[in-house]
Amino acid sequence: MQGSKSLMRLGVSALPIVLTCMAASPAVAEENALVRAGASEKSSDSARGKAPIALEDIVVTARRRAESLQTVPLSVTAISAEALVAAGVKNIIDLQFHTPELTVVGGGGSRNQVTYAMRGQTQAYGGALPGVASYFADMPIINQGSPPFLDLQNVQVLKGPQGTLFGRNTTGGAVLFAPQRPTSELDGYVMLKAGNYNLRHAEGAVNIPIVPDVLAVRFAGQRIKRDGYTLNLTTGKHRDNVNSYAYRGSVLFTPAGGFSDYLVVDGSGADDSGGTFMMNAVRPNSIVALVYPDIVQYVQTQNARGPRIIESDVTTSNRQHQLIVVNTATYEFTPNFSLRDIFGYQRFSQKFVTDQDGSPFNILWFPLQMHTKLITNEFQAFGTAFDGKLNLITGFYYEKSSPSGANSSQARVFGGPFPSSASRHETSKAIYGQATYDLGDFLSGLKFTAGGRYTWDYRKYADLLAGTLPLTARFTAPTYNFSLDYRIDPNLFVYAATRRGYKSGGFNPTSPVPELAKFQPEYITDYEVGVKADWRIAGVAGRTNLTLYTGSYTDVQKSQTVSVNGELVGATLNAAKGTVRGVDFETTVNPTTWLNLSAFYSYTDAFYKKFPSSEGNAVDSEFSNTPKTKIGLTGEIKAPLSDKDSAVSFRAIYYHQSYQYLWDLNFNNPESRAPGYDLVNLRAEWSRIGGKPLSLALFGSNILNAKYVQQGNPLATVLGFNSVAYGDPRMYGAELRFEF
């Protein structure tokens, strides 16, 4: 390796920046509604190929109780289990292709560790919390974790600040994963998939009513293996393979006396080669070009051969496991008053080795391990008063996150080892309440909702190698939600809402100066209006939901590089003030019993009003992970056959996304721009073969084999290079499903 000591020093001083880049009663009625929703989704005529003209009522829990999607005063996208299968959604990254506004990017090249972004809000690199949180069975999930796509009842995407009713404060939204609950029927399914790249996928579930209407259990399991599709010329082996497993057991106990208890235990894991970064840009006069003069020619050669063949000097790997336990106990004291307690436990561990530069040059790679556990408990009280005109919910939330093992990294920067080991302890407490009052005496169909929350957050960070005193901080904030909704008639619903959102502050543990060691919370005040309409014109049934919103953000947490005593330091700072506004549109049309059409569109206009940085005025930067436009089109044709309930269906899905930036400070980093792309998925299915509960499907995703950037390391302004990870290539195969 060629280079002076001063170049090496610059590389070492940039290490902190590099590391940041990685790293009857209301309650009982709700239980019954969720069971009915699961049964309805499972046995719906559309799943059997009969696509009724009437649209089904979709039940969501966006306000912590079961309600019709069409009468909830906020923007929600709900995708049923059948729709997930038919759309070919196999992981969290795929979810963004079927949801307006939602963007999902991976971390460290991994497709198992992701970051959500919605309405301009994401997660700054480093110690910041996410702007969009995910939940499994009403429990928030550790940032690095993700639930498996196994035996789900539905997925609900809630857009905008969720700072009143949900466990974790977020400024962008929440993604809810609802597993199938046990029911009073003996049933289940077995599914087998096979496809290119030697795909082997086995999955199944069984529901057993032990005591009818009293005790039921459900078990599900999944095993997926698939070869990799990226060849590493250095080793002759392929990366981007899949080797995962998942299991779940749940128990629903509903004895007499108003008591019910729902327990779910979910485990999942992976042991694969990890993801793949490919170096796609280098600055000629940067540190890497000075240390490795041949790197400019190498990048030209690499770009010419494309993303599926690389040269990497690191053997990458990924091994992870997580366990989630959630217990929900509900007790009905009277028809108008109930209590609920939701206890959650999650344990997540991961060990992986990643090559961040994705080249044969010894620039940046490291093994990393993390072990975290999360304990939550939420106590809720539900009630109604004034002959049902007033609907109340109040509660207390507690969350504690702490290490469950060693959390460390052995970073290699230009060959030099730079070990780190840290311990993070975080606690969050909150009290909240929300009331909805029916103003029908004034105007039939009019309701007003008011909610408030107060949160106390405590965060502690300790560098186990430095021997310094731990960093500690406390943050508190009130948040609120007000909405007015009007059900003009049974099929037309309009609303207006305003919300205050908050996200906790945190630390920049590698900062050499005290004034940069801590960053403060960020806040948003948003305004949203929407219309939800079910309609019928000349026998054609349809559903159209439209939302307009605007949000004003202050003290937005953004990643920056700061010069301290002549050295570059990576830091998350409250550097920005901005506005995010846009439109969200979804529609479904059933012209006939054999044709279903749906579409979605979202436009996000996000811009900064203030963004000072050490590199200049960054106000011209664009919000990261925020494409301006997303478009989705789906068409499905179903032809009934002579056999009972049997049908043949054909489904085509088109998705378009405009460009996005993968780095916050992008006004002087054009290398961090990921181009827009288009995807096409196809599926043909023969359901209820011979009138039996057997279905056969042929599927293909990304059939045009588009090459699109899914995540990246935009380090051009720091080390002088940019590397990216690409999404899946063309995938196809066959699926056999048997239900009983």
C-alpha positions in Angstrom: 0.0 0.0 0.0 1.3 3.4 -0.9 0.6 6.5 1.1 2.0 8.9 3.6 1.3 9.0 7.4 -0.8 12.1 6.8 -3.1 10.1 4.5 -3.4 7.3 7.0 -4.2 9.8 9.7 -7.0 11.2 7.6 -8.4 7.7 7.1 -8.3 7.0 10.8 -9.9 10.3 11.7 -12.7 9.5 9.3 -13.4 6.2 11.1 -16.2 7.6 13.2 -18.0 8.8 10.1 -17.6 5.4 8.5 -18.9 3.6 11.5 -22.0 5.8 11.6 -22.9 4.5 8.1 -23.5 1.0 9.6 -24.5 0.9 11.9 -69.4 -6.3 23.2 -67.2 -4.2 25.5 -64.7 -2.3 23.5 -61.8 -4.7 24.3 -63.8 -7.9 23.9 -65.4 -6.6 20.7 -61.9 -5.9 19.4 -60.8 -9.5 20.1 -63.9 -10.8 18.3 -63.4 -8.4 15.4 -59.8 -9.4 14.9 -60.8 -13.1 14.9 -63.6 -12.3 12.4 -61.2 -10.3 10.2 -58.7 -13.2 10.1 -61.5 -15.7 9.3 -62.9 -13.3 6.7 -59.6 -12.8 5.0 -58.9 -16.5 5.0 -62.2 -17.6 3.6 -63.0 -14.7 1.4 -64.5 -15.4 -2.0 -61.7 -13.4 -3.6 -59.1 -15.9 -2.3 -61.1 -18.7 -4.0 -61.3 -17.0 -7.3 -64.8 -15.5 -7.2 -63.8 -11.8 -6.7 -67.2 -10.4 -5.6 -68.2 -7.0 -6.9 -68.8 -5.8 -3.3 -65.6 -4.8 -1.5 -64.8 -6.4 1.8 -64.7 -4.4 5.0 -61.0 -4.2 6.2 -60.5 -4.2 9.9 -57.5 -2.2 11.3 -56.1 -1.4 14.7 -54.6 2.0 13.9 -56.2 3.5 17.0 -55.5 0.5 19.3 -59.0 -0.9 18.8 -60.6 -2.7 15.9 -62.2 -0.3 13.4 -63.2 -0.3 9.7 -60.4 1.1 7.6 -62.9 3.4 6.0 -63.8 5.1 9.2 -60.4 5.8 10.7 -59.3 9.5 10.6 -55.8 9.0 9.4 -54.0 7.6 6.3 -53.5 3.8 6.5 -52.6 1.1 4.0 -53.7 -2.4 5.0 -52.6 -5.5 3.1 -54.2 -8.8 3.9 -52.4 -12.2 4.1 -53.8 -13.2 0.7 -52.8 -10.0 -0.9 -49.2 -10.4 0.5 -49.0 -13.9 -1.1 -50.6 -12.8 -4.4 -48.3 -9.8 -4.7 -45.2 -11.9 -4.0 -44.2 -10.0 -0.8 -41.5 -12.2 0.7 -39.7 -9.8 3.0 -39.9 -6.3 4.4 -38.0 -4.7 1.5 -40.7 -6.0 -0.9 -43.4 -4.3 1.2 -42.4 -0.8 -0.2 -43.4 -1.9 -3.7 -47.0 -2.2 -2.6 -47.4 0.8 -0.3 -47.5 4.5 -1.1 -45.1 6.7 0.8 -43.2 3.8 2.5 -39.5 3.4 1.6 -37.3 0.6 3.0 -33.5 0.5 2.8 -31.2 -2.2 4.1 -28.3 -1.7 6.4 -24.7 -2.9 6.1 -25.6 -4.7 2.9 -28.1 -6.9 4.8 -31.6 -7.5 3.6 -32.6 -8.6 7.1 -31.6 -5.4 8.9 -33.6 -2.5 7.5 -34.6 1.1 8.0 -38.1 2.5 7.2 -38.7 5.9 5.8 -42.0 7.7 5.4 -43.0 11.3 4.7 -39.4 12.4 4.7 -38.6 10.8 8.1 -36.1 8.0 8.4 -33.2 7.2 10.8 -30.0 9.2 10.9 -26.9 7.1 11.0 -25.3 6.6 14.4 -27.2 6.8 17.7 -30.6 8.2 16.5 -33.8 6.3 16.9 -35.9 5.5 13.8 -38.5 8.0 12.5 -40.8 5.0 11.6 -41.1 2.1 14.1 -42.4 -1.4 13.4 -44.6 -3.5 15.7 -45.3 -7.2 16.0 -48.6 -8.2 17.8 -48.6 -4.6 19.3 -45.1 -4.8 20.6 -42.4 -2.4 19.2 -39.5 -4.2 17.6 -35.8 -3.6 18.2 -34.4 -1.3 15.4 -32.2 -4.0 13.8 -34.9 -6.8 14.0 -37.7 -7.6 11.7 -40.6 -10.1 12.0 -40.7 -13.0 9.4 -43.4 -13.0 6.7 -45.0 -16.1 8.2 -48.7 -16.8 8.7 -49.7 -13.1 9.0 -53.2 -11.8 9.3 -52.3 -8.5 7.7 -49.8 -5.6 7.6 -50.9 -2.1 8.4 -48.8 1.0 7.4 -49.8 4.1 9.5 -48.6 7.3 8.0 -47.6 10.5 9.9 -46.6 11.0 13.5 -47.7 8.3 16.0 -47.1 10.1 19.2 -50.2 9.5 21.3 -51.5 5.9 21.3 -48.5 3.8 20.2 -45.7 2.6 22.4 -42.8 4.3 20.7 -42.9 8.0 19.7 -42.2 8.4 15.9 -42.4 11.3 13.6 -42.9 9.5 10.3 -45.3 6.6 11.0 -45.6 2.9 12.1 -45.7 -0.5 10.4 -47.9 -3.1 12.2 -47.4 -6.8 11.7 -50.4 -8.8 12.9 -50.0 -12.6 13.1 -52.8 -14.9 12.5 -54.6 -15.7 15.8 -55.9 -19.1 16.9 -59.5 -19.6 16.1 -62.2 -22.1 17.0 -61.8 -24.2 13.8 -59.5 -27.1 13.0 -57.6 -25.9 9.9 -54.3 -25.0 8.4 -52.2 -25.0 5.3 -49.0 -26.4 3.8 -47.1 -24.4 1.1 -44.1 -25.4 -1.0 -42.1 -23.2 -3.4 -39.3 -23.9 -5.9 -37.6 -21.5 -8.2 -34.5 -20.3 -9.9 -31.3 -19.9 -8.0 -32.3 -23.2 -6.4 -35.1 -21.7 -4.3 -36.6 -24.1 -1.8 -39.3 -22.8 0.5 -41.4 -24.8 2.9 -44.1 -23.3 5.1 -47.1 -24.4 7.0 -49.5 -23.7 9.9 -52.1 -25.7 11.9 -54.9 -24.3 14.1 -56.2 -26.6 16.9 -59.2 -25.8 19.0 -58.5 -27.8 22.2 -61.6 -26.7 24.1 -64.2 -25.2 21.7 -64.6 -21.4 22.2 -62.3 -21.6 25.3 -58.8 -22.7 24.3 -57.2 -22.8 20.9 -53.6 -23.0 19.8 -51.8 -22.3 16.5 -48.4 -23.4 15.2 -46.6 -22.2 12.2 -43.1 -22.8 10.7 -41.0 -21.8 7.7 -37.7 -22.8 6.1 -36.2 -21.0 3.1 -33.0 -21.7 1.2 -31.8 -20.1 -2.0 -28.4 -19.8 -3.7 -26.7 -16.5 -4.2 -26.8 -14.5 -7.4 -23.6 -12.3 -7.0 -20.3 -13.9 -8.0 -17.2 -12.9 -6.2 -14.3 -13.4 -8.6 -11.8 -13.4 -5.7 -13.2 -16.5 -4.0 -15.2 -18.0 -6.9 -18.3 -18.1 -4.6 -21.7 -16.5 -4.7 -23.2 -14.0 -2.3 -26.7 -12.8 -1.6 -28.0 -16.3 -0.7 -30.9 -17.0 1.6 -30.8 -19.5 4.5 -33.5 -18.6 7.0 -36.0 -20.2 9.4 -39.0 -19.1 11.4 -41.4 -20.6 13.9 -44.4 -19.4 15.9 -46.7 -20.8 18.5 -49.7 -19.0 19.9 -52.4 -19.7 22.4 -55.8 -18.0 22.8 -57.6 -18.6 26.1 -61.2 -17.2 26.5 -62.9 -18.6 29.5 -66.2 -17.3 30.8 -66.3 -14.2 33.0 -65.0 -11.6 30.6 -61.3 -12.6 30.6 -59.1 -13.5 27.6 -55.4 -14.1 27.2 -53.5 -14.2 23.9 -49.9 -15.4 24.0 -47.6 -15.6 20.9 -44.0 -16.8 20.8 -42.1 -16.0 17.6 -38.6 -17.0 16.6 -36.6 -16.5 13.5 -33.0 -16.6 12.3 -30.6 -16.6 9.3 -27.2 -17.9 8.5 -26.1 -16.6 5.1 -23.3 -14.9 3.2 -24.7 -11.4 3.9 -25.3 -8.7 1.3 -23.0 -7.3 -1.3 -21.7 -3.8 -1.8 -20.2 -2.8 -5.2 -17.9 0.2 -5.5 -19.5 2.3 -8.2 -17.8 5.8 -7.9 -14.5 7.2 -6.8 -13.2 10.8 -6.7 -9.8 11.0 -8.5 -8.1 13.3 -5.9 -9.5 11.6 -2.8 -7.7 9.7 -0.1 -8.5 6.3 -1.6 -7.2 7.4 -5.1 -4.0 8.6 -3.5 -3.5 5.4 -1.5 -4.6 3.1 -4.4 -3.8 4.9 -7.7 -5.3 1.9 -9.7 -8.8 2.3 -8.1 -10.1 4.8 -10.7 -9.6 2.3 -13.5 -11.0 -0.5 -11.3 -14.3 1.3 -10.8 -14.6 1.8 -14.6 -14.1 -1.9 -15.1 -16.5 -2.8 -12.3 -19.3 -0.6 -13.6 -18.8 -2.1 -17.1 -19.4 -5.6 -15.9 -22.4 -4.7 -13.7 -23.5 -5.5 -10.2 -23.8 -9.3 -10.4 -20.0 -9.9 -10.6 -17.7 -8.3 -8.1 -14.2 -8.5 -6.7 -14.1 -8.4 -2.9 -11.2 -9.1 -0.6 -13.4 -10.0 2.3 -15.4 -13.2 3.1 -18.7 -11.8 4.3 -21.2 -13.6 6.5 -24.4 -13.0 8.5 -25.7 -15.0 11.4 -28.7 -13.7 13.4 -31.5 -14.9 15.7 -34.4 -13.2 17.4 -37.1 -14.3 19.8 -40.3 -12.3 20.4 -42.8 -13.1 23.2 -46.0 -11.1 23.5 -48.8 -11.7 26.0 -52.0 -9.7 25.9 -54.5 -10.1 28.7 -57.9 -8.5 28.7 -60.6 -8.3 31.4 -64.1 -7.0 30.9 -65.4 -5.6 34.2 -68.6 -4.3 32.8 -70.0 -3.9 29.2 -68.6 -0.3 29.4 -65.2 -0.8 31.0 -62.3 -3.1 30.3 -58.6 -3.4 31.1 -55.8 -4.7 28.9 -52.2 -5.5 29.6 -49.6 -6.1 26.8 -46.3 -7.5 27.9 -43.5 -7.9 25.4 -40.0 -9.4 25.4 -37.6 -9.5 22.5 -34.1 -10.8 22.3 -32.0 -10.1 19.2 -28.4 -11.2 18.3 -26.4 -10.8 15.2 -22.8 -11.4 14.1 -21.8 -10.4 10.6 -18.8 -9.5 8.5 -19.3 -6.9 5.8 -17.1 -5.4 3.1 -18.2 -1.8 3.0 -16.2 -0.8 -0.1 -17.0 -3.9 -2.1 -13.6 -3.9 -3.9 -10.3 -5.9 -3.8 -8.6 -3.0 -2.1 -8.1 -3.0 1.7 -10.2 0.1 2.5 -13.0 -0.5 4.8 -14.4 -3.7 6.3 -15.2 -5.1 9.8 -16.8 -7.9 11.8 -19.6 -6.7 14.1 -21.7 -8.3 16.8 -24.7 -7.0 18.6 -26.8 -8.5 21.3 -29.9 -6.6 22.6 -33.0 -7.3 24.6 -36.1 -5.3 24.9 -38.8 -5.5 27.6 -42.1 -3.5 27.2 -45.3 -3.4 29.2 -48.4 -1.4 28.3 -51.4 -1.1 30.5 -54.6 0.2 28.9 -58.1 1.0 30.1 -61.1 1.2 27.7 -64.5 2.6 28.3 -67.6 4.2 27.0 -70.0 6.7 28.5 -73.1 8.8 27.8 -74.9 6.0 26.1 -71.9 5.2 23.9 -71.3 8.7 22.7 -68.0 9.0 24.4 -65.3 6.4 23.7 -62.2 6.5 25.9 -58.7 4.9 26.0 -56.0 5.7 28.5 -52.8 3.9 29.3 -49.3 3.7 30.7 -46.3 2.5 28.6 -42.9 1.2 29.8 -39.9 0.2 27.6 -36.4 -0.9 28.6 -33.6 -1.8 26.2 -30.3 -3.1 27.3 -27.4 -5.3 26.0 -27.8 -9.1 26.3 -24.2 -9.8 25.3 -21.2 -8.2 23.8 -21.7 -5.3 21.3 -18.5 -4.7 19.5 -16.8 -4.0 16.2 -13.3 -4.7 14.9 -13.2 -2.2 12.1 -10.4 -2.3 9.5 -9.6 1.0 7.8 -6.8 0.8 5.3 -5.7 -2.3 7.0 -5.5 -0.9 10.5 -7.6 -2.5 13.3 -9.8 -0.1 15.3 -11.8 -2.1 17.9 -14.8 -0.7 19.7 -17.2 -2.0 22.3 -20.2 -0.2 23.7 -23.1 -0.6 26.0 -26.4 1.1 25.5 -29.2 1.3 28.1 -32.5 3.1 27.2 -35.7 3.5 29.1 -39.0 5.1 28.0 -42.1 5.8 30.1 -45.3 7.5 29.0 -48.9 8.2 30.0 -51.5 8.8 27.4 -55.2 9.2 26.9 -57.6 9.7 24.0 -61.3 10.4 23.8 -63.7 10.3 20.8 -67.1 12.0 21.2 -70.0 11.5 18.9 -71.5 14.9 18.0 -74.5 13.3 16.4 -76.9 15.6 18.4 -75.4 18.5 16.5 -74.8 16.8 13.2 -75.4 13.2 12.4 -72.1 11.4 11.6 -69.8 14.0 13.1 -67.1 13.0 15.7 -64.3 14.8 17.5 -61.2 13.1 18.9 -58.6 14.5 21.3 -55.6 12.7 22.5 -52.5 13.6 24.6 -49.3 11.9 25.8 -46.4 12.8 28.0 -43.1 10.8 27.5 -40.0 10.5 29.7 -36.9 9.0 27.9 -33.6 8.1 29.5 -30.6 7.1 27.4 -27.1 5.9 28.6 -24.1 5.1 26.5 -20.8 3.6 27.8 -17.6 3.1 25.8 -16.3 -0.1 27.3 -12.8 0.3 25.8 -12.1 4.0 26.5 -12.7 3.8 30.2 -14.5 7.1 30.3 -17.6 8.0 32.3 -20.9 7.0 30.6 -22.9 9.5 28.7 -26.4 10.0 30.1 -29.4 12.1 29.1 -33.0 12.6 29.9 -35.6 13.9 27.4 -39.3 14.7 28.0 -42.0 15.9 25.7 -45.8 16.3 25.4 -47.5 15.2 22.1 -51.0 15.4 21.0 -53.6 14.4 18.3 -56.8 16.2 17.4 -59.2 15.2 14.6 -62.7 15.9 13.4 -64.4 13.4 11.1 -67.7 13.3 9.4 -69.4 10.3 7.9 -71.5 12.0 5.3 -73.3 8.7 4.5 -72.4 5.0 5.0 -70.0 5.2 2.0 -68.4 8.6 2.3 -66.1 9.7 5.1 -64.0 12.8 5.4 -61.7 14.0 8.2 -59.2 16.7 9.2 -56.4 16.1 11.8 -53.4 17.7 13.4 -50.7 16.0 15.4 -47.6 16.8 17.3 -44.8 14.2 17.0 -41.5 13.8 18.9 -38.4 11.6 18.6 -35.9 11.3 21.5 -32.4 12.7 21.3 -29.2 10.7 21.7 -25.4 10.7 21.6 -22.5 11.0 19.3 -20.2 8.8 21.3 -17.1 9.3 19.1 -17.2 13.1 19.4 -13.9 14.5 20.7 -15.5 17.6 22.1 -18.4 17.8 24.7 -20.6 20.2 22.7 -21.1 17.5 20.0 -21.5 14.6 22.4 -25.3 14.9 22.6 -28.1 15.8 20.1 -31.6 16.9 21.1 -35.0 15.6 20.2 -36.7 16.4 16.9 -40.3 17.5 16.5 -43.1 17.7 13.9 -46.4 19.4 13.8 -48.5 18.1 10.9 -51.9 18.7 9.3 -53.8 16.1 7.3 -57.1 16.0 5.5 -58.6 13.0 3.8 -61.6 11.5 2.1 -62.5 7.8 2.1 -65.2 6.7 -0.3 -66.8 3.4 -1.3 -68.8 3.9 -4.5 -70.8 2.2 -7.2 -71.3 3.6 -10.7 -73.3 1.6 -13.3 -72.8 -1.6 -11.4 -69.0 -1.0 -11.0 -67.9 -1.1 -7.4 -64.9 0.9 -6.2 -63.0 2.3 -3.3 -61.0 5.5 -3.3 -59.0 7.0 -0.5 -57.2 10.4 -0.8 -55.0 12.2 1.7 -53.3 15.6 1.6 -50.8 16.5 4.3 -48.2 19.0 5.3 -45.7 18.9 8.2 -43.3 21.4 9.8 -40.2 19.8 11.2 -37.9 21.4 13.7 -34.5 20.3 15.1 -34.5 17.5 12.6 -31.7 15.0 13.4 -29.3 14.7 10.4 -26.0 13.0 9.8 -23.1 15.3 9.1 -19.3 15.5 9.0 -17.8 18.1 11.2 -14.3 19.4 11.3 -12.9 19.3 14.9 -9.3 20.4 15.4 -8.5 19.6 11.7 -10.1 16.1 11.9 -13.4 15.0 10.3 -15.9 13.7 12.8 -19.2 11.9 12.0 -22.1 13.3 14.0 -25.9 13.4 14.2 -26.9 17.0 14.8 -30.1 19.0 15.1 -29.1 20.8 12.0 -32.3 21.2 10.0 -35.6 22.8 9.8 -37.9 21.7 7.0 -41.3 21.1 5.5 -42.7 17.9 4.1 -46.0 17.9 2.2 -47.6 15.6 -0.2 -50.5 13.5 -1.5 -51.4 9.9 -1.0 -53.9 8.2 -3.3 -55.2 4.6 -3.3 -58.1 3.1 -5.4 -59.6 -0.2 -6.1 -62.1 -0.9 -8.9 -64.1 -4.1 -9.6 -65.7 -3.6 -13.1 -66.9 -7.2 -13.2 -66.8 -10.3 -11.1 -63.8 -11.5 -13.0 -61.7 -8.2 -13.2 -60.0 -6.3 -10.3 -58.0 -3.2 -10.8 -56.1 -1.2 -8.2 -53.6 1.6 -8.1 -51.7 3.8 -5.7 -49.8 7.1 -6.1 -47.8 9.2 -3.7 -46.0 12.5 -4.2 -43.7 13.8 -1.5 -42.4 17.4 -1.6 -39.7 17.6 1.1 -37.4 20.6 1.5 -35.2 22.2 4.1 -35.7 25.8 5.3 -32.5 25.6 7.4 -29.6 23.2 7.2 -26.2 24.6 8.2 -23.2 22.3 8.1 -19.4 22.4 8.2 -19.4 21.8 4.5 -21.5 24.8 3.7 -25.2 25.7 3.6 -26.8 22.4 2.9 -30.3 23.8 2.5 -30.3 22.5 -1.1 -29.9 18.9 0.0 -32.9 16.7 -0.5 -34.4 14.5 2.2 -32.7 11.1 2.2 -34.6 7.9 1.5 -37.5 10.0 0.1 -38.4 9.5 -3.5 -40.7 12.2 -4.8 -43.1 9.8 -6.6 -44.2 6.2 -6.1 -46.7 4.6 -8.5 -48.2 1.1 -8.3 -50.7 -0.5 -10.7 -52.2 -4.0 -10.3 -54.6 -5.9 -12.6 -56.1 -9.3 -12.0 -58.3 -11.4 -14.1 -60.2 -14.5 -12.6 -61.9 -17.0 -14.8 -64.2 -19.5 -12.9 -64.0 -23.1 -14.0 -66.6 -25.8 -14.0 -65.3 -27.4 -10.9 -66.8 -26.1 -7.7 -65.1 -22.9 -6.5 -62.2 -23.6 -8.9 -60.7 -20.7 -10.9 -57.7 -19.6 -12.9 -56.3 -16.1 -12.3 -53.7 -13.9 -13.8 -52.1 -11.0 -11.9 -49.7 -8.3 -13.2 -48.1 -5.7 -11.0 -46.2 -2.6 -12.1 -44.2 -0.4 -9.7 -42.3 2.9 -10.3 -40.1 4.9 -8.0 -38.3 8.1 -8.7 -34.7 8.7 -7.7 -33.7 9.1 -4.0 -30.6 10.1 -2.1 -29.0 7.7 0.3 -27.2 10.3 2.4 -28.5 13.3 4.4 -25.8 15.8 3.4 -26.2 15.4 -0.4 -25.9 18.9 -1.8 -22.3 18.2 -2.5 -22.5 14.4 -2.8 -24.1 13.5 -6.1 -22.7 10.0 -5.8 -25.3 9.3 -3.1 -28.1 9.7 -5.7 -29.9 6.4 -6.5 -31.7 6.4 -9.8 -35.4 5.7 -10.2 -36.5 2.3 -11.4 -39.5 0.2 -12.6 -40.4 -3.3 -11.6 -42.9 -5.8 -13.1 -44.2 -8.9 -11.2 -46.5 -11.6 -12.7 -48.5 -14.4 -11.1 -50.8 -17.1 -12.6 -52.7 -19.3 -10.3 -55.1 -22.3 -10.5 -57.0 -22.3 -7.2 -59.3 -25.0 -5.8 -58.1 -27.6 -8.3 -60.9 -30.1 -9.0 -62.9 -28.4 -6.2 -60.2 -29.4 -3.7 -58.4 -27.1 -1.3 -55.3 -27.3 -3.5 -53.8 -24.4 -5.5 -50.9 -24.2 -8.0 -49.2 -20.9 -9.0 -46.4 -19.8 -11.2 -44.8 -16.5 -10.2 -42.1 -14.1 -11.4 -40.7 -11.0 -9.8 -38.7 -8.3 -11.4 -39.3 -10.1 -14.7 -37.6 -7.3 -16.7 -34.5 -7.9 -14.6 -34.1 -4.3 -13.7 -30.9 -3.3 -11.9 -31.8 -1.0 -9.1 -29.9 0.4 -6.1 -31.4 -0.7 -2.8 -28.9 0.8 -0.3 -25.5 2.4 -0.3 -22.4 3.7 1.5 -22.2 7.3 0.2 -18.7 8.1 1.5 -17.4 10.2 -1.4 -17.0 13.4 0.7 -15.2 11.5 3.5 -13.0 8.8 1.9 -13.6 9.5 -1.7 -15.7 6.5 -2.8 -19.3 5.4 -3.0 -20.5 1.8 -2.9 -24.0 0.4 -3.4 -26.0 -2.7 -2.9 -28.5 -3.8 -5.6 -32.0 -5.3 -5.3 -32.9 -8.8 -6.3 -32.6 -9.8 -10.0 -35.4 -11.7 -11.9 -36.9 -14.4 -9.7 -39.4 -17.0 -10.8 -40.8 -20.3 -9.7 -43.8 -22.4 -8.8 -45.9 -22.6 -5.6 -48.1 -25.4 -4.4 -50.5 -24.8 -1.5 -52.8 -27.2 0.3 -55.4 -26.0 2.8 -57.3 -28.2 5.3 
